[in-house]
Amino acid sequence: MLKAENLSFQIGDNLLIDNVSLTLLPGEFTMVLGPNGAGKSTLLKLLTGTETPRQGQVWYGDQLLRSIPLSTLARQKAVLSQLLSLPFDLSVAEVVMMGRYPYFDLNPTSLDKQIADDCLETVGMFSFKTRAFASLSGGEKQKVHLARVLAQLYRQAEDRSVKYLFLDEPISALDIHYQHQILSLVRELASQNIIVFVIVHDINLALQYAQKVILIDKGRIYGMGSANEVLTETAIEAVFKLRPYFITHPETGRRVMIC
Ligand SMILES: Nc1ncnc2c1ncn2[C@@H]1O[C@H](COP(=O)(O)OP(=O)(O)OP(=O)(O)O)[C@@H](O)[C@H]1O
């Protein structure tokens, strides 16, 4: 379980996160939505320890996040941020291998190499293995970074520990085929004792995939619960200042939003 209690975070006079409390459970695919500048990425940074809250605490299981050694945390938690570029000139294989750094000292083992290859294969990027990362398109870079975090959380058969996966707009550069492929994959991961926290902008994808939705507005939680409970006409109009209409998917019966 991940628990955040009364988190607040401020830069100058700007209160970016205002008294946010939440609980995330393994097996639950949580999607986070909200307008630009609402505080979603800032909340992710507080939940991952990249930023320290001015007030409040984050717990991973029964441990305070700030008390967990970084070497332990690196095997439990993986983060995909919005920034896709890298300051170094690395190959695709080297970028994915970064996900295995917490597991070897100087040189990757054959198992690390196999895991990295498998993860590249999973995201459809194995044939790009020797390419320079900098030469990839935005969507290709996003898939390689996804392979990196998959490699980081790769679970050996005997490993039953809870893991934590945070993705900040992981599908923003992907075509519709890969958007669905990656979200299906992430949903599958969530079912494997992984706490999954994914920021997205697409309300219909949230209606289709999320088991839990957190709607953020002005640094606060506007609503939290199932997608159908949270993504209502009233909430969307209040938060996004846009009147939505819902229709019913002809095959699945799922709510679909049109504007
Ligand atoms: N270092 C900083 N200094 C000042 N303001 C900041 C800083 N970092 C973030 N902010 C502000 O905090 C607010 C929340 O930013 P955040 O990146 O969390 O929003 P977001 O909900 O992820 O937005 P988006 O959907 O556009 O990615 C924004 O108004 C942003 O400009």
The ligand as a MOL file (V3000), in Angstrom:
LIG
                    3D

  0  0  0     0  0            999 V3000
M  V30 BEGIN CTAB
M  V30 COUNTS 31 33 0 0 0
M  V30 BEGIN ATOM
M  V30 1 N 9.9600 24.9700 -10.1770 0
M  V30 2 C 8.8030 25.6300 -10.2610 0
M  V30 3 N 8.7210 26.9550 -9.9850 0
M  V30 4 C 7.5500 27.6170 -10.0460 0
M  V30 5 N 6.3710 27.0430 -10.3910 0
M  V30 6 C 6.4010 25.7380 -10.6740 0
M  V30 7 C 7.6000 24.9560 -10.6300 0
M  V30 8 N 7.2980 23.6860 -10.9670 0
M  V30 9 C 5.9690 23.6700 -11.2400 0
M  V30 10 N 5.4350 24.9040 -11.0660 0
M  V30 11 C 4.0330 25.2820 -11.2660 0
M  V30 12 O 3.2400 24.4130 -10.5070 0
M  V30 13 C 1.9910 24.1690 -11.1620 0
M  V30 14 C 1.7670 22.6780 -11.2360 0
M  V30 15 O 2.7240 22.1140 -12.1360 0
M  V30 16 P 2.6410 20.5940 -12.5650 0
M  V30 17 O 3.7800 20.3420 -13.5010 0
M  V30 18 O 2.5510 19.7610 -11.3590 0
M  V30 19 O 1.2400 20.5590 -13.3480 0
M  V30 20 P 0.5640 19.3810 -14.1720 0
M  V30 21 O -0.8070 19.1730 -13.6000 0
M  V30 22 O 1.4560 18.1960 -14.2250 0
M  V30 23 O 0.4290 20.0750 -15.6010 0
M  V30 24 P 0.5010 19.5160 -17.1260 0
M  V30 25 O -0.7810 18.7990 -17.3970 0
M  V30 26 O 0.5790 20.7950 -17.9090 0
M  V30 27 O 1.7320 18.6700 -17.2550 0
M  V30 28 C 2.0830 24.8620 -12.5080 0
M  V30 29 O 1.4000 26.0850 -12.4510 0
M  V30 30 C 3.5730 25.0890 -12.6950 0
M  V30 31 O 3.8420 26.2320 -13.4910 0
M  V30 END ATOM
M  V30 BEGIN BOND
M  V30 1 1 1 2
M  V30 2 1 2 3
M  V30 3 2 2 7
M  V30 4 2 3 4
M  V30 5 1 4 5
M  V30 6 2 5 6
M  V30 7 1 6 7
M  V30 8 1 6 10
M  V30 9 1 7 8
M  V30 10 2 8 9
M  V30 11 1 9 10
M  V30 12 1 10 11
M  V30 13 1 11 12
M  V30 14 1 11 30
M  V30 15 1 12 13
M  V30 16 1 13 14
M  V30 17 1 13 28
M  V30 18 1 14 15
M  V30 19 1 15 16
M  V30 20 2 16 17
M  V30 21 1 16 18
M  V30 22 1 16 19
M  V30 23 1 19 20
M  V30 24 2 20 21
M  V30 25 1 20 22
M  V30 26 1 20 23
M  V30 27 1 23 24
M  V30 28 2 24 25
M  V30 29 1 24 26
M  V30 30 1 24 27
M  V30 31 1 28 29
M  V30 32 1 28 30
M  V30 33 1 30 31
M  V30 END BOND
M  V30 END CTAB
M  END
